[in-house]
Amino acid sequence: MVRLAGSDHALVREWELAEEKPGCPLVDRSCVRLQWFFNAGAGEVGVRLVPLECIKQLAVVVLDFGDLKARRGVGAMPPALHAQPYEHRVSRFFVNAFFPW
C-alpha cells in the first residue's frame, strides 16, 4: 500500500491463467491455477498501481506446492520476493476456493 497525492493505492502484481493439471484435486474443486504475468521482453513480473477504491474483492492465493516439489524436491522453499526472475516464471499458484472472502 502506498499513499500518492493524498490517496491510497495498492501495488498489485499481475496474474494470468496457467494450464490446469488433469486429475489435480484442487482443479477438480474449482481452484483456478495461476502464474505471474510478465510483459513481453520484461525480466520482472508486471505490477500495476491501483487506487484502493477500485479494488472490489480480495482473494487468497497459495503456491502450488505439488509443482514446486516436482521441480525442486520435497525440501524446496518457495521463491523469495527478490528471487531470480526464472523462479517466478515457473512458479504456479491456486486461488484458494476454500477460503472465500
C-alpha positions in Angstrom: 0.0 0.0 0.0 1.2 3.5 -0.8 -0.1 7.0 -0.5 0.3 9.2 -3.5 -1.1 12.7 -3.9 -3.4 12.3 -0.9 -5.0 9.0 -2.0 -4.2 5.3 -1.2 -3.1 2.8 -3.8 -2.0 -0.8 -3.9 0.9 -2.2 -5.9 -0.7 -5.3 -7.5 1.4 -8.0 -9.2 -0.4 -9.2 -12.3 -1.6 -12.8 -12.9 -2.6 -14.9 -15.9 -4.2 -18.3 -16.1 -1.9 -21.3 -16.1 -2.6 -24.7 -17.7 -4.6 -27.0 -15.4 -3.3 -30.4 -14.4 -5.8 -33.1 -15.2 -6.7 -35.1 -12.0 -5.4 -32.4 -9.7 -7.7 -32.4 -6.6 -7.6 -28.6 -6.4 -8.6 -28.1 -10.0 -11.4 -30.7 -9.5 -12.7 -28.5 -6.7 -12.7 -25.3 -8.9 -9.5 -23.8 -7.7 -8.1 -21.6 -10.5 -4.4 -22.2 -11.3 -2.4 -19.1 -12.0 1.1 -17.9 -12.9 2.7 -14.5 -12.8 2.2 -12.3 -15.8 5.4 -11.0 -17.5 5.3 -8.2 -20.0 6.8 -9.1 -23.4 10.6 -8.9 -23.1 10.5 -7.9 -19.4 12.5 -9.7 -16.8 10.2 -8.8 -13.9 6.6 -9.6 -13.1 4.1 -6.9 -14.2 3.0 -4.6 -11.5 0.1 -2.1 -11.6 -0.6 0.9 -9.3 -4.3 0.5 -8.4 -6.3 3.1 -6.4 -7.8 1.4 -3.4 -11.4 2.5 -4.3 -11.0 0.4 -7.5 -10.3 -2.9 -5.6 -13.6 -4.8 -5.4 -12.5 -8.1 -3.9 -9.5 -9.8 -2.3 -8.5 -13.4 -2.9 -6.3 -15.8 -1.1 -3.7 -17.2 -3.4 -1.4 -20.2 -2.4 1.6 -21.7 -4.0 1.2 -24.9 -6.0 3.4 -27.0 -3.7 2.9 -30.1 -5.8 4.5 -28.2 -8.7 7.3 -26.9 -6.5 8.0 -30.4 -5.2 8.1 -31.8 -8.7 10.6 -29.1 -9.8 12.9 -28.8 -6.8 12.2 -31.6 -4.4 10.4 -32.2 -1.1 12.6 -29.7 0.9 12.3 -26.8 -1.5 11.4 -23.4 -0.2 9.1 -21.1 -2.2 11.0 -18.4 -4.1 11.5 -15.2 -2.2 10.1 -11.9 -3.5 13.6 -11.0 -4.9 14.4 -14.4 -6.3 15.7 -14.8 -9.8 13.0 -14.0 -12.4 13.2 -17.6 -13.7 11.8 -18.9 -10.4 8.8 -16.5 -10.7 8.2 -17.5 -14.3 8.0 -21.2 -13.5 6.0 -20.9 -10.2 2.4 -21.8 -10.2 -0.4 -20.9 -7.7 -4.0 -21.5 -6.9 -6.8 -19.2 -5.9 -8.0 -20.8 -2.6 -11.7 -21.6 -3.2 -11.9 -23.0 0.3 -11.4 -19.6 1.9 -13.8 -17.2 0.2 -13.8 -13.5 1.3 
